[in-house]
Structure formats: structure tokens, C-alpha cells
């Protein structure tokens, strides 16, 4: 309960940290290159979707702080792992495309497509905030399929390198989110009936 009163303060703090991280990544090419060198480690590809589980949990619990901490962790997880000794050509080409995408010119269509990321997270958060499991699972499916389709459509053959991590992440997330939602809903219903 004590943490609940600091929820908004913590949320604002992590929103500021997240924005600072994004600004640093876009304004400092050395930092971006350093981060993407570590993002070549595919462990970061597998761990990133897992952050959607605590995101959904904190939305269900209506914790803005939990949501903002999870988003910060999700973004920074790209460089949590050491730079790998060897990387497949497909992974290398795909991440090179992503760096070029991020550092290239920003035109209206690109901005609109990129805005799908925060929009999908807002929709995911709203679904679980309102405790709508099926809409939440549908948004999770949309996020995974959107990432796969965008990767293959935009980066071609190298974009296929994201398929396995995205599908593994999707199955893992849907399974745990479904189980957790049912467990939390049952617990909530039991406490209401007492």
C-alpha cells in the first residue's frame, strides 16, 4: 500500500528515463552502435516479448509505475547481453536494416507505421486495465504478427530471422498471460465475495 501512493511519481520518473533513453539512442550514434552490437545476441530477441507479461500484470493491477518500469526494461533489454562472438548473416542484415530505419529520414508514412508500436502498447494496457482478457490476447497476437509482417515486408529475407523468436514469445506470453489472468480474476472474485 505504501508503494501505491508513489505510483504516479515512479511512473513519471520512468517515463522521463524512457524518453531520455530514446533521445540518447537517436542523438548519439556511438551509443546506438554499442547497443545494437549487443542486440545481435539473440537472447535479447527472446527476452523482449517476455516483458509483455509483467506489462499485462501491471495493467491488470492498474499500476502506472509497473507499466512504465516494464517499458523502460523492455527498451533497454536490447543491450543487457554481451556482444556475441559470431552472428548469422541473416541476423546481421536484419539489424543493419533496423539501424538504417531508425537513423534514416522520417517521413509521414514511416512515422505512422512506427506509431503502431506505442498505440499497440496503449491498447494492450487498456485491455488489461479494463480486465478484458480476449481483447488483450488479440492485441498480443497483433503485436507479434505486426512485428513479423513488418520485418519480412521491410527487410526482406533477413526479416525472417525474427519469426522464431516472435512466435516463441507469442506462445509463451499468451500461455502465461491467460493463466495469470484467470488466477488473478479468481483471486479478485474470491476477495469480493468475502
Secondary structure as UniProt FT lines:
FT   HELIX           3..6
FT   HELIX           7..27
FT   HELIX           29..39
FT   HELIX           43..48
FT   TURN            49..50
FT   HELIX           51..60
FT   TURN            61..62
FT   HELIX           64..76
FT   HELIX           77..79
FT   HELIX           89..103
FT   HELIX           108..129
FT   TURN            130..131
FT   HELIX           133..155
FT   HELIX           156..162
FT   HELIX           163..193
//
